[in-house]
């Protein structure tokens, strides 16, 4: 294992509830109506800019500004990564394993969360999302290029069905991260990832054995 590539929301930390709460506080006053969790989640794939564009295109600039403000204000909902995750990152870093982040989040919210978690220094490459649509395949490919590693030596760790699909398209192994409350372990398992873990502790045991 020569490269670890992580997703962020639902993988490094339980930030999806934070995202949804910030979207509601930002979008509902501008839209003049209630927005359901399902309606917000249905827009995921593009970055948060894409979500705002989909739900309130006529108030786009204000929507983005309000979302980022609420996202930062509400970040106390998720102060730290999942328990044990920082220690795993430190372990891999100490063993000289290159690590990267490929997330669908926009650059500004990604920077906020990595700074809040205190883990930004662990990632040699950070690839964020696009308002135009999903770009995790391209993000993984860019990591492979920048770190000069072979796809077969990389593993992507993500919590969504789309993460499994993106990893396969990019030619890297996929570990399904099913430890967040928002994950669907049965659905992830049905897509036959290379590995699936329902706890960070179990993933950590695997990682330590794989690296050593």
C-alpha positions in Angstrom: 0.0 0.0 0.0 1.8 3.1 -1.3 -1.0 5.7 -1.2 -4.1 6.4 0.9 -6.8 8.6 -0.6 -9.6 9.7 1.8 -13.0 11.2 1.3 -14.0 13.8 3.9 -17.7 14.0 4.8 -18.8 10.8 6.5 -15.3 9.3 6.3 -12.9 11.5 8.2 -15.6 13.1 10.3 -19.4 13.2 10.9 -19.8 16.4 8.9 -22.9 15.5 6.7 -25.4 16.6 9.4 -23.4 19.8 9.6 -23.7 20.4 5.9 -27.4 19.8 5.8 -28.0 22.1 8.8 -26.0 24.9 7.1 -27.8 24.4 3.8 -31.2 24.7 5.6 -30.2 27.9 7.5 -28.8 29.4 4.3 -31.4 28.4 1.7 -34.7 28.3 3.5 -34.9 32.1 4.2 -33.9 32.9 0.6 -36.2 30.3 -1.0 -39.1 31.2 1.3 -40.0 27.6 2.0 -38.8 24.6 4.0 -36.2 22.4 2.4 -36.1 18.7 3.3 -33.0 16.6 4.0 -33.8 14.5 1.0 -34.1 17.5 -1.3 -30.7 18.7 -0.3 -29.1 15.2 -0.5 -30.5 14.8 -4.0 -28.3 17.6 -5.2 -25.1 16.1 -3.9 -22.4 15.2 -6.4 -21.4 18.8 -7.3 -19.9 20.9 -4.5 -22.0 23.1 -2.3 -22.0 25.7 -5.0 -23.9 23.2 -7.2 -26.4 22.6 -4.4 -27.1 26.3 -4.1 -27.3 26.7 -7.9 -29.8 23.8 -8.0 -32.1 25.1 -5.2 -31.9 28.9 -5.4 -30.2 29.9 -8.7 -31.7 33.3 -8.6 -30.0 34.0 -5.1 -26.8 32.1 -5.9 -24.2 34.6 -4.6 -26.1 35.3 -1.3 -26.8 31.6 -0.9 -23.1 30.7 -1.1 -22.1 33.5 1.3 -24.7 32.5 3.8 -23.9 28.8 3.5 -20.3 29.3 4.3 -21.1 31.6 7.2 -23.5 29.1 8.7 -21.2 26.2 8.0 -18.4 27.9 10.0 -20.8 29.0 12.8 -22.3 25.5 13.1 -19.1 23.6 13.0 -19.3 23.0 16.8 -21.7 20.2 15.7 -18.6 18.3 14.6 -15.5 19.6 16.4 -13.3 16.6 15.7 -12.8 13.8 13.3 -14.2 10.3 14.1 -12.6 8.9 17.3 -9.3 7.2 16.4 -9.1 8.8 12.9 -6.4 11.4 13.8 -4.3 8.6 15.3 -4.6 6.5 12.2 -3.5 9.5 10.0 -0.5 10.1 12.3 0.4 6.4 12.1 0.3 6.2 8.3 2.2 9.5 8.1 4.8 8.2 10.5 5.3 5.2 8.3 5.9 7.4 5.3 2.7 6.5 3.5 1.6 9.4 1.2 -1.9 10.5 1.8 -4.3 12.6 -0.2 -7.8 13.9 0.1 -10.4 13.8 -2.7 -13.7 15.2 -1.7 -16.8 16.6 -3.4 -16.8 19.5 -1.0 -15.9 23.0 -2.3 -12.5 24.3 -1.5 -13.6 26.9 1.1 -15.6 24.5 3.3 -12.9 21.9 2.9 -10.3 24.3 4.3 -12.6 25.2 7.2 -13.1 21.6 8.2 -9.5 20.5 7.8 -8.4 23.5 9.9 -11.0 22.8 12.6 -9.9 19.1 12.7 -6.2 20.0 12.7 -5.4 17.4 10.1 -4.6 19.4 7.0 -0.8 18.8 7.2 -1.3 15.0 6.7 -2.4 15.4 3.1 0.1 15.9 0.4 -2.5 16.5 -2.3 -6.0 17.9 -1.8 -8.6 17.7 -4.6 -12.0 19.4 -4.0 -15.3 19.3 -5.8 -16.8 21.3 -8.7 -20.1 23.1 -9.1 -20.5 21.5 -12.5 -20.8 18.0 -11.2 -18.9 15.0 -9.6 -15.2 14.9 -10.3 -13.8 12.3 -7.9 -12.5 10.2 -10.7 -10.5 13.1 -12.0 -9.4 14.0 -8.4 -8.1 10.5 -7.8 -6.3 10.5 -11.2 -4.7 13.8 -10.3 -3.5 12.4 -7.0 -1.9 9.4 -8.8 -0.2 11.8 -11.2 1.1 14.2 -8.6 2.3 11.5 -6.2 3.7 9.4 -9.0 2.1 6.2 -7.8 0.5 3.3 -9.7 -3.3 3.0 -9.3 -2.8 -0.6 -8.1 -0.9 0.7 -5.1 -3.6 3.1 -4.0 -6.8 2.7 -2.0 -9.7 5.2 -1.7 -11.6 5.3 1.5 -15.1 6.6 1.1 -18.6 6.3 2.6 -20.9 6.6 -0.5 -21.9 4.3 -3.3 -20.6 6.9 -5.7 -17.2 6.5 -4.0 -17.1 2.8 -4.9 -18.0 3.6 -8.5 -15.4 6.4 -8.8 -12.6 4.3 -7.3 -13.3 1.5 -9.8 -13.3 3.9 -12.7 -10.0 5.3 -11.5 -8.6 1.8 -11.1 -7.8 2.0 -7.4 -8.9 -0.3 -4.6 -11.9 0.9 -2.5 -12.5 0.6 1.2 -16.1 1.3 2.1 -16.3 3.5 5.2 -19.6 2.5 6.8 -18.9 3.9 10.3 -20.9 7.1 10.0 -24.6 7.3 11.1 -25.3 8.5 7.6 -23.8 5.4 5.9 -25.8 2.5 4.5 -23.7 -0.6 5.2 -26.0 -3.0 3.4 -26.1 -0.8 0.2 -22.3 -0.4 0.3 -21.8 -4.1 0.7 -24.1 -4.9 -2.2 -21.7 -3.0 -4.5 -18.9 -5.3 -3.5 -16.1 -3.0 -2.3 -12.7 -4.5 -1.7 -13.2 -4.0 2.0 -16.0 -2.7 4.2 -15.6 -1.6 7.8 -18.3 -0.5 10.2 -16.0 1.0 12.7 -12.8 3.2 12.6 -11.2 0.7 15.1 -11.6 -2.2 12.7 -10.4 -0.1 9.8 -7.4 0.9 11.9 -6.5 -2.8 12.6 -6.6 -3.5 8.9 -4.6 -0.4 8.1 -1.8 -1.2 10.6 -1.5 -4.7 9.2 -1.5 -3.5 5.6 1.1 -0.9 6.1 3.4 -3.1 8.2 
